[in-house]
Amino acid sequence: MVHNLNEKLLRIAAFIILLSAILYMVVPLVAPWIMAFSVALFSVLTVSSPYPGKSIRGKRLFLLQIFSSLLMIASTYLMFKQRNEWALVMLCGALFMLYAAVMMPRELLRETENENDKE
């Protein structure tokens, strides 16, 4: 139940991040506040759900997710300062997060398969 709630909150926060990036073109004074709230929620949920396995690669992917969250926080700061580089920083963070989100389940599956083969 809690895992499902965290997943839903992560999806909602990610959607609000996208909306605030689009909203920045229309209302650049309001969008950073919405972005700050959603990035804070997304970062807290990401940090609070670490990699459940024991492999080094999975733990590195989790650190990549934390780095991606830091990039999104930096992007929010740049958005508050009305610097256009925020979009580039956000894109880098999103790409790192996407890579980690795709590779972590694969790594966890491979790790469980290796444990099952040893038994």
C-alpha beads as a LAMMPS data file, in Angstrom:
LAMMPS data file: protein, C-alpha beads

119 atoms
118 bonds

1 atom types
1 bond types

-500.0 500.0 xlo xhi
-500.0 500.0 ylo yhi
-500.0 500.0 zlo zhi

Masses

1 110.0

Atoms # bond

1 1 1 0.000 0.000 0.000
2 1 1 2.738 2.470 0.968
3 1 1 4.830 1.500 -2.064
4 1 1 1.841 2.100 -4.311
5 1 1 1.205 5.496 -2.698
6 1 1 4.855 6.519 -3.168
7 1 1 4.684 5.510 -6.815
8 1 1 1.522 7.538 -7.368
9 1 1 3.018 10.581 -5.625
10 1 1 6.173 10.283 -7.751
11 1 1 4.087 10.245 -10.917
12 1 1 2.015 13.229 -9.792
13 1 1 5.141 15.192 -8.861
14 1 1 6.764 14.384 -12.215
15 1 1 3.633 15.515 -14.044
16 1 1 3.538 18.779 -12.073
17 1 1 7.227 19.346 -12.900
18 1 1 6.369 19.069 -16.590
19 1 1 3.388 21.389 -16.184
20 1 1 5.463 23.996 -14.383
21 1 1 8.094 23.879 -17.137
22 1 1 5.376 24.603 -19.684
23 1 1 3.763 27.192 -17.420
24 1 1 7.082 29.077 -17.257
25 1 1 6.496 30.275 -20.813
26 1 1 3.191 31.858 -19.826
27 1 1 3.614 32.924 -16.178
28 1 1 7.334 33.054 -15.298
29 1 1 6.691 34.400 -11.785
30 1 1 4.387 31.599 -10.618
31 1 1 6.013 28.606 -12.320
32 1 1 9.174 28.506 -10.137
33 1 1 7.073 28.136 -6.985
34 1 1 5.131 25.233 -8.441
35 1 1 8.391 23.734 -9.688
36 1 1 10.000 24.107 -6.256
37 1 1 7.159 22.273 -4.534
38 1 1 7.039 19.441 -7.055
39 1 1 10.840 19.013 -7.240
40 1 1 11.046 18.951 -3.438
41 1 1 8.349 16.279 -3.260
42 1 1 9.961 14.282 -6.062
43 1 1 13.417 14.499 -4.462
44 1 1 12.219 13.484 -1.011
45 1 1 10.337 10.491 -2.418
46 1 1 13.331 9.465 -4.524
47 1 1 15.778 9.645 -1.632
48 1 1 13.399 7.822 0.712
49 1 1 13.124 4.781 -1.575
50 1 1 16.662 3.402 -1.983
51 1 1 17.708 0.489 -4.166
52 1 1 16.448 -2.710 -2.485
53 1 1 19.152 -5.000 -3.849
54 1 1 22.778 -5.526 -2.935
55 1 1 24.572 -5.066 -6.255
56 1 1 27.063 -2.280 -6.705
57 1 1 25.585 -1.333 -10.073
58 1 1 22.118 -0.902 -8.568
59 1 1 23.510 1.292 -5.819
60 1 1 25.323 3.405 -8.408
61 1 1 22.074 3.811 -10.308
62 1 1 20.426 4.996 -7.094
63 1 1 23.235 7.551 -6.658
64 1 1 22.559 8.646 -10.234
65 1 1 18.938 9.251 -9.238
66 1 1 20.086 11.389 -6.310
67 1 1 22.384 13.349 -8.634
68 1 1 19.464 13.824 -10.997
69 1 1 17.363 15.194 -8.135
70 1 1 20.149 17.647 -7.317
71 1 1 20.200 18.761 -10.937
72 1 1 16.450 19.375 -10.781
73 1 1 16.927 21.440 -7.621
74 1 1 19.622 23.474 -9.385
75 1 1 17.266 23.916 -12.315
76 1 1 14.602 25.276 -9.991
77 1 1 17.100 27.756 -8.572
78 1 1 17.966 28.912 -12.084
79 1 1 14.274 29.240 -12.830
80 1 1 13.866 31.541 -9.820
81 1 1 16.780 33.654 -11.098
82 1 1 15.074 33.729 -14.541
83 1 1 18.106 32.253 -16.246
84 1 1 17.346 30.291 -19.378
85 1 1 19.915 27.619 -18.534
86 1 1 17.341 26.009 -16.231
87 1 1 15.914 24.101 -19.196
88 1 1 19.279 22.534 -20.065
89 1 1 19.947 21.529 -16.469
90 1 1 16.435 20.080 -16.163
91 1 1 16.902 18.127 -19.390
92 1 1 20.174 16.621 -18.125
93 1 1 18.531 15.661 -14.842
94 1 1 15.562 14.141 -16.646
95 1 1 17.792 12.059 -18.918
96 1 1 19.807 10.730 -15.971
97 1 1 16.591 9.920 -14.115
98 1 1 15.143 8.166 -17.150
99 1 1 18.267 6.049 -17.576
100 1 1 18.280 5.069 -13.904
101 1 1 14.545 4.333 -13.924
102 1 1 14.938 1.993 -16.900
103 1 1 18.075 0.232 -15.695
104 1 1 17.259 -0.279 -11.989
105 1 1 14.460 -2.833 -12.533
106 1 1 16.665 -4.690 -15.017
107 1 1 19.507 -4.800 -12.517
108 1 1 17.203 -5.958 -9.725
109 1 1 15.785 -8.694 -11.971
110 1 1 19.271 -9.833 -12.961
111 1 1 20.343 -9.848 -9.322
112 1 1 17.374 -11.998 -8.259
113 1 1 17.977 -14.384 -11.177
114 1 1 21.618 -14.787 -10.129
115 1 1 20.544 -15.533 -6.548
116 1 1 18.034 -18.120 -7.773
117 1 1 20.667 -19.787 -9.956
118 1 1 23.049 -20.132 -6.991
119 1 1 20.425 -21.954 -4.930

Bonds

1 1 1 2
2 1 2 3
3 1 3 4
4 1 4 5
5 1 5 6
6 1 6 7
7 1 7 8
8 1 8 9
9 1 9 10
10 1 10 11
11 1 11 12
12 1 12 13
13 1 13 14
14 1 14 15
15 1 15 16
16 1 16 17
17 1 17 18
18 1 18 19
19 1 19 20
20 1 20 21
21 1 21 22
22 1 22 23
23 1 23 24
24 1 24 25
25 1 25 26
26 1 26 27
27 1 27 28
28 1 28 29
29 1 29 30
30 1 30 31
31 1 31 32
32 1 32 33
33 1 33 34
34 1 34 35
35 1 35 36
36 1 36 37
37 1 37 38
38 1 38 39
39 1 39 40
40 1 40 41
41 1 41 42
42 1 42 43
43 1 43 44
44 1 44 45
45 1 45 46
46 1 46 47
47 1 47 48
48 1 48 49
49 1 49 50
50 1 50 51
51 1 51 52
52 1 52 53
53 1 53 54
54 1 54 55
55 1 55 56
56 1 56 57
57 1 57 58
58 1 58 59
59 1 59 60
60 1 60 61
61 1 61 62
62 1 62 63
63 1 63 64
64 1 64 65
65 1 65 66
66 1 66 67
67 1 67 68
68 1 68 69
69 1 69 70
70 1 70 71
71 1 71 72
72 1 72 73
73 1 73 74
74 1 74 75
75 1 75 76
76 1 76 77
77 1 77 78
78 1 78 79
79 1 79 80
80 1 80 81
81 1 81 82
82 1 82 83
83 1 83 84
84 1 84 85
85 1 85 86
86 1 86 87
87 1 87 88
88 1 88 89
89 1 89 90
90 1 90 91
91 1 91 92
92 1 92 93
93 1 93 94
94 1 94 95
95 1 95 96
96 1 96 97
97 1 97 98
98 1 98 99
99 1 99 100
100 1 100 101
101 1 101 102
102 1 102 103
103 1 103 104
104 1 104 105
105 1 105 106
106 1 106 107
107 1 107 108
108 1 108 109
109 1 109 110
110 1 110 111
111 1 111 112
112 1 112 113
113 1 113 114
114 1 114 115
115 1 115 116
116 1 116 117
117 1 117 118
118 1 118 119
